[in-house]
Amino acid sequence: MLSQTMLLLRRPQETIERRLRLRLPPDLPDSWERELPRILGPIGRIPGFRTAASRFAINKFANAAPPRPHPYSMAADYTTWQSLTDRTYSGRHLPPSTTPPEDLPSEQDVTALFRRPRNEEVKSTDTSVTFVFFAQWFTDSFLRTDRKNPAKNTSPHEIDLCQIYGLSAEKTDKLRSKTGGHLKSQRIRGEEYPPYLFEPRDPKGPLIVKEEFKGLHDEDVLFKEILARVPDDRMDFVFAVGLEHGNSTIGHTMLDTIFLREHNRIADVLNAAHPEWEGNDERLFQTTRNIMIVLLLKLVVEEYIMHIGPFDFPVEMVKFMADGERWNRANRGAIEFNLLYRWHPLAPDWIGEGANRLEAKDFLSNNPLVLSRGIESLIA
């Protein structure tokens, strides 16, 4: 299911020549535009070369910035022990600006950089909306500005699948079934989904978080800023997942569900392969989680990042290559990266055509749509 989902991130691709023309230097002869992918494509399929080229590319980009710890952070405009070690303050690459405030661009001009003018959407010819949903789902797990203090964050600073496992060991514990290494789930019309977050209620009655999920999310954030956007008739279908944003779009819900199903499937495979682990829920769960994180890393490197590139060179995740590399330091998200990673203009004004058309209000906070249509149908 995971591999099928990632294949659907792409539409039939436009010509390689067209994609290269957008990225290569303008004075490069047209013949190179045609020949480069033809040369690199077959070479990239050679196992040894592919691994070496991937190692080179990963090291090149990982070393493009100074290694952590950053001398600055949002804790102070100069280096302090707190700025070096307290990761609740977002990292920072740049020193304080010496430009006079009157010479800086206006707030309106900067805001305009992140907005797509109304009715000026340009549809992609090689990227599906699933790619956009995946980008949001993926980055929401580590780009997590603290809503009470924008200098700080609530990020794990890792790619750790907190989308389905939660942000701490205590939160993970609330999402586990404690049987067979599984995450909690429920069956709806024969399909597996996360459990519901709220107690059943009378129509328009108060929302009460189930006792087993109390403390899973900051309820001030959950109720005041997230669920305020969920129509009342959809409230009863909010799922208990790792992040408070987990029900914000149909993309979030679909990907959380796919990865939950894959976790429980792999736990069953491990259980069958290791009868000596029978009854050892902890080992089954932790081993499955490790496998799931590696799967996500492979999908990000070999599908997501490769698709962003100018052409499809088969980059791969090189096992153990970080050992001994100077960039292999504790992760820390930087404020510049947080500000840069804004792909809101990719979000379409609507999805689909004709009877299948979904307006923005239809793909925001709409778990009933996922349940009625099914995940495979919606992704397709």
C-alpha positions in Angstrom: 0.0 0.0 0.0 2.8 2.4 0.8 4.6 1.9 -2.5 1.3 2.2 -4.4 0.6 5.5 -2.7 4.0 6.9 -3.5 3.7 5.9 -7.2 0.5 7.9 -7.3 2.3 11.1 -6.3 3.1 11.4 -10.0 1.1 12.0 -13.0 2.3 10.8 -16.4 5.4 12.9 -16.7 6.0 15.7 -19.2 9.0 15.1 -21.4 12.4 15.1 -19.7 13.5 17.7 -22.1 10.8 20.1 -20.9 11.7 19.5 -17.2 15.5 20.0 -17.9 14.9 23.2 -19.8 13.5 24.7 -16.7 16.6 23.9 -14.6 19.8 23.8 -16.8 21.8 26.9 -17.7 20.2 28.8 -20.7 23.3 28.7 -22.8 23.6 24.9 -22.6 23.1 23.4 -26.1 19.8 21.7 -26.7 21.5 18.5 -27.5 22.7 18.3 -23.9 19.1 18.6 -22.7 18.2 15.5 -24.6 21.4 13.5 -23.9 22.0 14.2 -20.2 19.1 12.1 -18.8 19.7 9.4 -21.4 23.2 9.1 -20.2 22.5 9.4 -16.4 19.4 7.2 -16.4 21.1 3.9 -17.4 24.2 4.8 -15.4 22.0 5.5 -12.4 20.6 2.0 -12.6 24.1 0.5 -12.0 24.0 -0.5 -8.3 27.5 0.6 -7.4 27.4 3.9 -9.3 23.9 4.7 -7.9 25.1 4.3 -4.3 28.3 6.3 -4.9 26.5 9.1 -6.7 23.8 9.2 -3.9 26.5 9.3 -1.2 28.2 12.2 -3.1 25.0 14.2 -3.6 23.8 13.7 0.0 27.2 14.8 1.4 27.4 17.7 -0.9 24.0 19.2 0.2 24.4 18.2 3.9 27.7 20.0 4.0 26.4 23.1 2.2 25.6 24.7 5.6 27.9 24.8 8.6 27.4 21.7 10.8 25.3 22.0 14.0 25.2 23.4 16.6 24.4 26.8 15.2 26.1 29.7 16.9 22.8 31.5 16.9 19.2 30.5 17.8 16.0 32.3 18.5 17.0 32.3 22.1 19.5 35.2 21.6 21.2 37.5 19.0 24.6 36.1 20.2 26.0 32.8 21.2 24.9 31.4 24.6 24.8 28.0 26.1 21.0 28.1 25.9 21.2 29.0 22.2 23.6 26.1 21.6 21.7 23.4 23.5 18.0 24.3 24.1 16.2 22.9 21.1 12.9 24.3 22.2 14.2 27.5 20.7 14.3 27.2 16.9 17.8 27.2 15.4 19.0 30.1 13.3 21.6 30.4 10.6 21.8 34.2 10.2 23.2 36.8 12.6 21.1 39.9 13.5 20.4 42.1 10.5 22.4 45.3 10.1 20.0 46.8 7.6 18.0 49.8 9.0 14.4 49.0 9.4 13.3 51.6 6.9 15.3 49.8 4.2 13.7 46.4 4.8 10.8 45.3 2.5 7.4 46.0 3.8 5.4 43.3 5.6 2.8 43.4 2.8 5.5 42.8 0.1 6.9 39.8 2.1 3.5 38.3 2.7 2.8 38.6 -1.0 5.7 36.2 -1.7 3.7 33.4 -0.1 0.4 34.0 -1.8 -0.9 32.8 -5.1 -3.0 35.5 -6.8 -6.7 34.5 -7.0 -7.7 32.7 -10.1 -4.1 32.4 -11.3 -3.5 28.7 -10.4 -1.2 26.9 -12.9 -1.9 23.2 -12.9 1.1 20.9 -12.9 1.6 18.4 -15.7 3.6 15.9 -13.7 2.6 16.2 -10.0 -0.6 15.0 -8.4 -2.4 16.5 -5.4 -1.3 13.5 -3.4 2.2 14.9 -3.6 1.0 18.2 -2.0 -0.8 16.3 0.8 2.3 14.2 1.4 4.5 17.4 1.6 2.1 18.9 4.2 1.8 15.7 6.2 5.5 15.2 6.2 6.6 18.7 7.2 3.9 19.1 9.8 5.8 16.6 11.9 8.9 18.7 12.3 8.1 22.3 11.4 6.2 23.0 14.6 6.3 26.6 15.7 5.1 27.1 19.3 1.8 28.9 19.0 2.4 30.6 22.3 5.9 31.8 21.5 7.0 32.0 17.9 10.7 32.0 18.9 10.2 28.4 20.2 9.0 25.2 18.7 7.3 21.9 19.7 9.3 19.9 17.2 11.0 16.5 17.8 13.7 17.6 15.3 13.6 14.1 13.9 11.8 12.3 11.1 10.3 9.9 13.6 6.7 9.3 12.3 5.3 11.3 15.2 2.3 11.7 12.9 1.1 8.3 14.1 3.3 7.8 17.2 2.9 11.1 19.0 5.4 13.6 20.2 6.6 11.8 23.4 6.8 8.4 24.9 3.8 9.2 27.1 1.7 10.2 24.1 2.9 7.1 22.2 1.7 5.0 25.1 -1.8 6.4 24.7 -1.9 5.3 21.0 -0.7 1.7 21.6 -3.0 -1.2 22.0 -0.4 -3.1 24.1 -1.2 -6.3 22.2 0.9 -7.8 19.4 3.0 -4.6 18.9 -0.1 -2.9 17.4 -1.3 0.7 17.4 -4.9 1.2 18.5 -7.4 1.0 15.6 -11.0 0.3 14.8 -12.8 -1.4 11.9 -15.3 0.5 9.9 -17.0 -1.5 7.1 -14.2 -4.0 7.2 -11.4 -1.3 6.8 -8.9 -0.4 9.5 -8.8 3.2 10.7 -7.5 5.1 13.8 -9.9 5.1 16.8 -12.2 8.1 17.4 -10.8 10.8 19.7 -14.1 11.9 21.3 -16.7 10.2 23.4 -20.0 9.5 21.6 -22.3 12.4 22.2 -25.8 13.6 21.7 -26.3 15.8 18.6 -24.5 19.1 19.3 -23.6 18.0 22.8 -20.2 19.0 24.3 -17.1 17.3 22.9 -15.3 15.2 25.5 -11.9 13.6 24.8 -12.0 9.9 25.6 -10.3 9.2 28.9 -7.7 7.0 27.2 -6.6 10.0 25.0 -6.5 12.7 27.6 -3.1 14.5 27.3 -2.5 13.3 23.8 -2.8 16.9 22.5 -2.6 20.4 24.0 -6.4 20.9 24.3 -6.1 24.7 24.1 -4.5 24.3 20.7 -6.8 21.4 19.7 -10.1 23.2 20.6 -9.3 26.9 20.0 -7.3 26.7 16.8 -7.8 23.3 15.1 -11.3 22.1 15.8 -12.7 25.6 15.4 -12.4 25.0 11.7 -14.2 21.6 11.8 -17.9 21.7 10.9 -20.1 20.3 13.8 -21.4 17.4 11.7 -17.8 16.2 11.2 -16.7 16.4 14.9 -17.7 12.9 15.8 -15.4 11.5 13.1 -12.1 13.1 14.4 -9.5 10.4 14.8 -7.0 9.9 17.6 -3.6 10.3 15.9 -0.2 11.5 16.8 -0.5 15.2 15.9 -3.3 17.7 16.6 -3.2 18.5 12.8 -3.9 14.9 11.9 -7.5 15.6 10.9 -6.9 18.9 9.1 -7.2 17.6 5.5 -8.3 14.4 3.8 -4.6 14.0 2.9 -3.5 13.9 6.6 -6.2 11.4 7.4 -5.4 9.1 4.5 -1.7 9.1 5.1 -2.1 8.6 8.9 -4.4 5.7 8.2 -2.1 4.1 5.5 0.9 4.3 7.9 -1.1 2.9 10.8 -2.3 0.0 8.7 1.3 -0.7 7.6 2.5 -0.6 11.2 0.0 -3.2 12.3 0.7 -5.3 9.3 4.4 -5.3 9.8 3.9 -6.1 13.5 2.0 -9.2 12.5 4.7 -10.2 10.1 7.4 -9.9 12.8 5.2 -11.8 15.3 4.9 -14.7 12.8 8.7 -14.6 12.0 9.8 -14.5 15.6 7.7 -16.9 17.7 10.2 -16.5 20.5 8.8 -12.9 20.8 5.3 -14.1 21.5 3.8 -12.0 24.2 6.6 -9.4 24.0 4.5 -6.5 22.9 7.2 -4.0 23.7 9.8 -5.5 21.4 7.3 -6.1 18.6 6.2 -2.4 18.8 9.6 -0.9 19.0 11.1 -3.0 16.2 8.1 -2.2 14.0 8.5 1.5 14.6 12.1 1.3 13.6 11.2 -0.4 10.4 8.5 2.1 9.7 10.8 5.1 10.1 13.3 3.5 7.7 10.5 3.0 5.2 9.5 6.6 5.5 13.1 7.8 5.0 13.4 5.6 1.9 10.1 7.1 0.5 11.3 10.6 1.2 14.7 10.2 -0.3 13.9 7.9 -3.2 10.5 9.2 -4.2 9.7 12.6 -2.7 13.0 14.3 -3.0 13.8 12.7 -6.4 10.5 14.0 -7.7 11.3 17.5 -6.7 14.6 17.3 -8.7 14.9 18.5 -12.3 14.9 14.9 -13.6 14.5 11.5 -12.2 18.0 10.4 -11.4 17.5 7.3 -9.2 19.0 8.6 -5.9 18.8 6.1 -3.0 19.1 6.1 0.8 22.6 4.8 1.5 22.6 2.7 4.6 25.0 3.7 7.4 26.6 6.5 5.3 26.1 9.0 8.1 28.6 7.1 10.3 31.7 9.3 10.6 30.4 12.2 8.5 31.0 15.7 10.0 27.3 16.7 9.4 26.0 13.8 11.5 25.1 15.9 14.5 21.9 16.2 16.6 19.1 17.6 14.4 17.7 21.1 15.0 15.2 22.8 12.8 16.2 26.3 11.8 13.8 29.3 11.5 15.1 30.0 8.0 14.1 26.5 6.8 10.8 26.8 8.5 10.1 30.1 6.7 11.4 28.7 3.4 9.4 25.5 3.4 6.1 27.2 2.4 4.4 25.4 -0.5 0.9 26.9 0.0 0.6 27.9 -3.7 0.7 24.2 -4.6 -2.6 23.7 -2.9 -5.3 23.6 -5.7 -8.5 25.6 -5.6 -10.3 22.4 -6.2 -9.7 18.7 -6.8 -11.2 16.6 -9.6 -13.7 17.4 -12.2 -17.5 17.1 -12.8 -19.3 15.0 -10.3 -16.0 14.1 -8.5 -15.0 17.8 -8.0 -14.1 18.7 -4.4 -13.9 22.3 -3.4 -11.4 23.4 -0.7 -14.1 23.2 2.0 -14.6 19.5 1.0 -11.0 18.4 1.5 -10.5 20.3 4.8 -11.3 18.4 8.0 -13.6 15.9 6.2 -13.1 12.4 7.7 -16.6 11.4 6.7 -15.6 11.9 3.0 -12.6 9.5 3.5 -14.9 6.9 5.2 -17.5 7.1 2.5 -15.2 7.2 -0.5 -12.4 5.0 0.7 -8.7 5.8 0.7 -7.8 4.1 -2.6 -10.6 5.9 -4.5 -9.7 9.3 -3.1 -5.9 8.9 -3.8 -6.7 7.8 -7.4 
